[in-house]
Amino acid sequence: MLDAVHADLMRATPAMPAPRTIAASTLLEAALPESAPGGAIAQAAPLFYWRQNPNYSAANMGATFMAGYGYVEFAGPKDALFHAPNIRVGLLVLGPGLHYPLHAHPAEEIYHPLTDGSSWRRGDEDWRIVPALHAIHHPSMIPHETKAPVSTLLSLYCWRGHTTTEARLIA
């Protein structure tokens, strides 16, 4: 998968949507790691176009979740810094105490948390705490969920495959 991701990123073209903030974007600064990725992210942050999944709203997720959830895409098919139709690469922010409930999507997904302490679960597996910089893989359409129990979760993610269909909640 890594070679295909690299090839897709090399074909990406600048898109640069106008910067946009949402409530969750204020969580970014405190969650940034002090390591090199944190500095680069902080420098680029004024360019970010923050988004939320259009399938989610205060009605189905709750106002608290919506205030503490958001993402920005560096590369992707729409509203990303670089247009790349076959890949989505970005950062997810999930505020402290929030639970991103069971959902699924057709794209294959890899997460790399940049912060410690988050819990992850996929399919029928048990919850597990994943340390920063450890990979989490979700095959296409596997139900999965995430918790940020104590502190803000900041995670790099990559979607590959069917990238234009947003995640949907699993009832």
DRENVO-892097 format. One record per residue (C-alpha): x, y, z; residue in one letter; residue number from 1. Coordinates in nm, 4 decimals. Last residue first. Example, Ala and Ser with C-alpha at 12.3 -4.5 7.8 and 13.67 -1.06 7.14 Angstrom:
BEGIN
[atom [1.3670, -0.1060, 0.7140], S, 2]
[atom [1.2300, -0.4500, 0.7800], A, 1]
REM end
This chain:
BEGIN
[atom [-2.6574, 0.1536, 1.4244], A, 171]
[atom [-2.3349, 0.1829, 1.2250], I, 170]
[atom [-2.2570, 0.5465, 1.1499], L, 169]
[atom [-2.1532, 0.6377, 0.7984], R, 168]
[atom [-1.8079, 0.7368, 0.6750], A, 167]
[atom [-1.7870, 0.9561, 0.3649], E, 166]
[atom [-1.7868, 0.8162, 0.0108], T, 165]
[atom [-1.5350, 0.9985, -0.2100], T, 164]
[atom [-1.2258, 0.8011, -0.1100], T, 163]
[atom [-1.2985, 0.4611, -0.2665], H, 162]
[atom [-0.9432, 0.3293, -0.2570], G, 161]
[atom [-0.6980, 0.4698, -0.0064], R, 160]
[atom [-0.7621, 0.6672, 0.3092], W, 159]
[atom [-0.4698, 0.7984, 0.5124], C, 158]
[atom [-0.4773, 0.9325, 0.8648], Y, 157]
[atom [-0.2586, 1.1416, 1.0944], L, 156]
[atom [-0.3979, 1.1496, 1.4452], S, 155]
[atom [-0.4515, 1.4104, 1.7133], L, 154]
[atom [-0.6499, 1.2874, 2.0117], L, 153]
[atom [-0.7221, 1.5471, 2.2769], T, 152]
[atom [-0.6675, 1.4337, 2.6333], S, 151]
[atom [-0.8370, 1.2052, 2.8836], V, 150]
[atom [-1.0597, 0.9460, 2.7136], P, 149]
[atom [-1.0092, 1.0148, 2.3412], A, 148]
[atom [-1.2174, 0.7249, 2.2146], K, 147]
[atom [-1.2292, 0.5595, 1.8721], T, 146]
[atom [-1.4618, 0.3384, 1.6711], E, 145]
[atom [-1.4495, 0.0787, 1.3935], H, 144]
[atom [-1.6786, -0.1113, 1.1578], P, 143]
[atom [-1.4854, -0.2784, 0.8748], I, 142]
[atom [-1.6050, -0.1408, 0.5410], M, 141]
[atom [-1.2618, -0.1395, 0.3710], S, 140]
[atom [-0.9794, -0.2593, 0.5941], P, 139]
[atom [-0.8977, -0.0560, 0.9054], H, 138]
[atom [-0.5301, -0.0412, 0.9996], H, 137]
[atom [-0.3897, 0.1251, 1.3108], I, 136]
[atom [-0.0232, 0.2221, 1.3006], A, 135]
[atom [0.1801, 0.3156, 1.6070], H, 134]
[atom [0.3131, 0.6724, 1.6181], L, 133]
[atom [0.1579, 0.7552, 1.9557], A, 132]
[atom [0.0603, 0.4590, 2.1688], P, 131]
[atom [-0.2606, 0.2637, 2.0947], V, 130]
[atom [-0.4908, 0.1741, 2.3821], I, 129]
[atom [-0.6991, -0.1266, 2.2890], R, 128]
[atom [-1.0717, -0.1956, 2.2907], W, 127]
[atom [-1.1550, -0.5619, 2.2302], D, 126]
[atom [-1.2129, -0.6935, 1.8777], E, 125]
[atom [-1.5610, -0.7499, 1.7363], D, 124]
[atom [-1.5078, -0.5185, 1.4394], G, 123]
[atom [-1.2563, -0.2510, 1.5178], R, 122]
[atom [-1.1677, -0.0838, 1.8454], R, 121]
[atom [-0.9414, 0.2043, 1.9346], W, 120]
[atom [-0.8491, 0.3828, 2.2554], S, 119]
[atom [-0.6474, 0.7055, 2.2719], S, 118]
[atom [-0.3812, 0.7632, 2.5366], G, 117]
[atom [-0.0857, 0.9046, 2.3466], D, 116]
[atom [-0.0797, 1.1748, 2.0797], T, 115]
[atom [0.0414, 1.1638, 1.7182], L, 114]
[atom [-0.1920, 0.8749, 1.6372], P, 113]
[atom [-0.1002, 0.7059, 1.3078], H, 112]
[atom [-0.4203, 0.5952, 1.1354], Y, 111]
[atom [-0.4530, 0.3760, 0.8270], I, 110]
[atom [-0.7738, 0.3473, 0.6286], E, 109]
[atom [-0.9135, 0.1377, 0.3430], E, 108]
[atom [-1.1951, 0.3292, 0.1769], A, 107]
[atom [-1.5492, 0.1882, 0.1695], P, 106]
[atom [-1.6531, 0.3513, 0.4968], H, 105]
[atom [-1.7528, 0.2345, 0.8455], A, 104]
[atom [-1.8785, 0.3744, 1.1757], H, 103]
[atom [-1.8989, 0.2824, 1.5435], L, 102]
[atom [-1.8931, 0.5907, 1.7605], P, 101]
[atom [-1.6276, 0.8618, 1.7876], Y, 100]
[atom [-1.6218, 0.8841, 2.1680], H, 99]
[atom [-1.5208, 1.2123, 2.3252], L, 98]
[atom [-1.3677, 1.2665, 2.6693], G, 97]
[atom [-1.0936, 1.4922, 2.5412], P, 96]
[atom [-1.1470, 1.6375, 2.1939], G, 95]
[atom [-1.1063, 1.4462, 1.8680], L, 94]
[atom [-0.8830, 1.5972, 1.6009], V, 93]
[atom [-0.8174, 1.4074, 1.2776], L, 92]
[atom [-0.5296, 1.5066, 1.0508], L, 91]
[atom [-0.5015, 1.4479, 0.6790], G, 90]
[atom [-0.4357, 1.2224, 0.3857], V, 89]
[atom [-0.7123, 1.1211, 0.1450], R, 88]
[atom [-0.6234, 0.9202, -0.1640], I, 87]
[atom [-0.7540, 0.8352, -0.5092], N, 86]
[atom [-0.8682, 1.1786, -0.6342], P, 85]
[atom [-0.5646, 1.3806, -0.5204], A, 84]
[atom [-0.6134, 1.7592, -0.5125], H, 83]
[atom [-0.3638, 1.9218, -0.2778], F, 82]
[atom [-0.4545, 2.1531, 0.0134], L, 81]
[atom [-0.7770, 1.9582, 0.0461], A, 80]
[atom [-1.1372, 2.0731, -0.0060], D, 79]
[atom [-1.2194, 1.7800, -0.2345], K, 78]
[atom [-1.0576, 1.4617, -0.3762], P, 77]
[atom [-0.7822, 1.4439, -0.1165], G, 76]
[atom [-0.4430, 1.5632, -0.0005], A, 75]
[atom [-0.3606, 1.7730, 0.3059], F, 74]
[atom [-0.7003, 1.7148, 0.4569], E, 73]
[atom [-0.8208, 1.8800, 0.7754], V, 72]
[atom [-1.0352, 1.7109, 1.0339], Y, 71]
[atom [-1.2910, 1.7860, 1.2976], G, 70]
[atom [-1.4444, 1.6763, 1.6242], Y, 69]
[atom [-1.4711, 1.8605, 1.9561], G, 68]
[atom [-1.7673, 2.0929, 1.8952], A, 67]
[atom [-1.9504, 1.8225, 1.6972], M, 66]
[atom [-1.9121, 1.5751, 1.9836], F, 65]
[atom [-2.0477, 1.8208, 2.2385], T, 64]
[atom [-2.3440, 1.9117, 2.0153], A, 63]
[atom [-2.4604, 1.5520, 1.9881], G, 62]
[atom [-2.3839, 1.2929, 1.7198], M, 61]
[atom [-2.7192, 1.2403, 1.5433], N, 60]
[atom [-2.8881, 1.5802, 1.5931], A, 59]
[atom [-2.5632, 1.7737, 1.6443], A, 58]
[atom [-2.4676, 1.6648, 1.2946], S, 57]
[atom [-2.2724, 1.3921, 1.1171], Y, 56]
[atom [-2.3275, 1.2703, 0.7598], N, 55]
[atom [-2.1546, 1.5859, 0.6297], P, 54]
[atom [-1.8283, 1.4640, 0.7904], N, 53]
[atom [-1.6609, 1.7643, 0.9469], Q, 52]
[atom [-1.4149, 2.0055, 0.7929], R, 51]
[atom [-1.1249, 2.2393, 0.8624], W, 50]
[atom [-0.9559, 2.4128, 0.5684], Y, 49]
[atom [-0.6017, 2.4542, 0.6949], F, 48]
[atom [-0.3714, 2.7315, 0.5704], L, 47]
[atom [-0.3124, 2.8895, 0.9155], P, 46]
[atom [-0.2147, 2.5407, 1.0424], A, 45]
[atom [0.0923, 2.5002, 0.8158], A, 44]
[atom [0.3459, 2.6302, 1.0685], Q, 43]
[atom [0.1821, 2.4398, 1.3550], A, 42]
[atom [0.1866, 2.1169, 1.1507], I, 41]
[atom [0.5586, 2.1556, 1.0784], A, 40]
[atom [0.6346, 2.2188, 1.4435], G, 39]
[atom [0.4281, 1.9226, 1.5627], G, 38]
[atom [0.5859, 1.6841, 1.3112], P, 37]
[atom [0.9321, 1.7707, 1.4501], A, 36]
[atom [0.8590, 1.6651, 1.8072], S, 35]
[atom [0.6731, 1.8758, 2.0610], E, 34]
[atom [0.3536, 1.6965, 1.9737], P, 33]
[atom [0.0575, 1.9137, 1.8817], L, 32]
[atom [-0.2481, 1.8572, 2.1002], A, 31]
[atom [-0.2553, 2.2045, 2.2600], A, 30]
[atom [-0.2356, 2.3721, 1.9184], E, 29]
[atom [-0.5005, 2.1577, 1.7526], L, 28]
[atom [-0.7892, 2.2011, 1.9967], L, 27]
[atom [-0.8957, 2.5362, 1.8462], T, 26]
[atom [-0.9703, 2.3525, 1.5209], S, 25]
[atom [-1.2547, 2.1744, 1.7011], A, 24]
[atom [-1.4791, 2.4842, 1.6925], A, 23]
[atom [-1.4427, 2.5235, 1.3168], I, 22]
[atom [-1.1841, 2.7094, 1.1100], T, 21]
[atom [-1.1585, 2.7716, 0.7364], R, 20]
[atom [-0.8621, 2.8590, 0.5137], P, 19]
[atom [-0.9492, 2.9287, 0.1485], A, 18]
[atom [-0.9111, 2.6142, -0.0616], P, 17]
[atom [-0.5536, 2.5480, -0.1755], M, 16]
[atom [-0.5779, 2.3129, -0.4755], A, 15]
[atom [-0.2176, 2.2198, -0.5533], P, 14]
[atom [-0.1873, 1.9019, -0.7656], T, 13]
[atom [-0.1428, 1.5471, -0.6361], A, 12]
[atom [0.0417, 1.3039, -0.8670], R, 11]
[atom [0.3305, 1.2497, -0.6206], M, 10]
[atom [0.0763, 1.1821, -0.3458], L, 9]
[atom [-0.0869, 0.9069, -0.5494], D, 8]
[atom [0.2508, 0.7432, -0.6196], A, 7]
[atom [0.3431, 0.7542, -0.2486], H, 6]
[atom [0.0121, 0.5980, -0.1522], V, 5]
[atom [0.0610, 0.3222, -0.4097], A, 4]
[atom [0.4114, 0.2492, -0.2795], D, 3]
[atom [0.2843, 0.2419, 0.0806], L, 2]
[atom [0.0000, 0.0000, 0.0000], M, 1]
REM end
